[in-house]
Amino acid sequence: MPTSPFRLIPLLFTTLVGTMAMMAYVAIIGPVVRQLGVSEVIAGVSMAVGGIFWMLMARPWGRMSDRKGRKRVLLIGLGVFAMGYVALAVFVDMALHTALNHVLLAGVLIAARAVIGAFYAAVPPTAAAAIADHTTPQTRQQVMAKLGSANALGIVAGPAIVSYVSAYGLEWGFYATAALPIMGFLAIALYWPHGTAPRAVPTPAPGTSSNPAPATGKLALLDVRLRLAMATAFVAMMSVSIAQVSVGFFAMDRLGLAADQSVRAAGNALACVGIAVVVSQQFVIRLKGIALHHWMIVGALISMLGFGSVMFVHQTWSLLLAYGVSAFGMGFIFPSFQAMAANAVHATEQGAAAGNVSAAQGLGMVLGPLIGTALYTLSPIAPYAWIALSLIALTLVLLYRAKLGRIAK
């Protein structure tokens, strides 16, 4: 029976709105807990819990997509993801207009974020696995870069849109956020073909990557074929998370900005990040035939220079420039480690492999803010020094593995 052609646009749109919804929560939860009279700690705990459940559930979702199919898993994940946000929006609307017990408020916020993180975890690995199903090793990183561009746009657009809508009332910010995964669900349900099925991916040509090992059933968490891709994913996401949590404090303490000015500077810095990632990933999309490890090594060095230069920043414009340079390098790294993981495994293990990598990213997202805030208590520049050292270490490992011929080229 013939299958429908693979359609990338619905997948990119779903990735875009999913990322927008996840990042919008970060922008709106602070004002919400402040207005509800709940401790700011609850906002941090809810965000951490979301990241933890994302990390824990990414691998099971990836394996399930191998067994049950990509579309089914995407619809389940997006469906509950959307319902979780709708329920949270209704609850927040009620809480803003009715006095509720603070313990109840805290419990619902944390539980809702846990559900949202657990079911959103189905989207990144399944989307990456779907792309791996329908691309060759030689073209995979270009298509992964398009997925990364959708993520980058979501990081910028999510907080921007919800901040604008929230001006009409905080509850409307949550309703707008809930509408995003609903649109993603509809895009997959209506425009992603039912007949879309994995096809056999050709064996990589000599010199591009090693032959994928045959499927062996359940993929181990630390499968030797995926360790380098997972380590790269962890370092990259840890670095980004540290930079996100540190920038507002840095703007106040190092640049001497007032609280409202620091928020604006942090928002501008993150906007520069999104723009720089989109621009850099256009290079990955258009410059074909460049080895994966070359993209990763160059990206790590550029990001290291960008983050390292923050230690010498004393003006707002130079902070924005440093973050832009750092993100430009990260735009080379993210699609490359996803493609590396896909190239390393059998066609029937793509979901599991993408789940492993997504779990490594989730771990970086959880540990990054903890490491960043702990180091910041020592010095405002300490988090950036840690990022630079981590990227130098990653570069050395990549060079060593490339020299031994144990890395996809």
ZIMOUR-V776811 format. One record per run of one state. SS is the DSSP state (H for helix, E for strand, L for the rest). FROM is the first residue (numbers start at 1). LEN is the number of residues. If there is no record, write none. Layout:
BEGIN
ss-><SS SS>
from-><FROM FROM>
len-><LEN LEN>
END
This chain:
BEGIN
ss-><L H L H L H L H L H L H L H L H L H L H L H L H L>
from-><1 9 37 40 69 70 98 102 134 140 167 170 192 227 254 259 287 292 313 316 345 347 377 382 404>
len-><8 28 3 29 1 28 4 32 6 27 3 22 35 27 5 28 5 21 3 29 2 30 5 22 6>
END
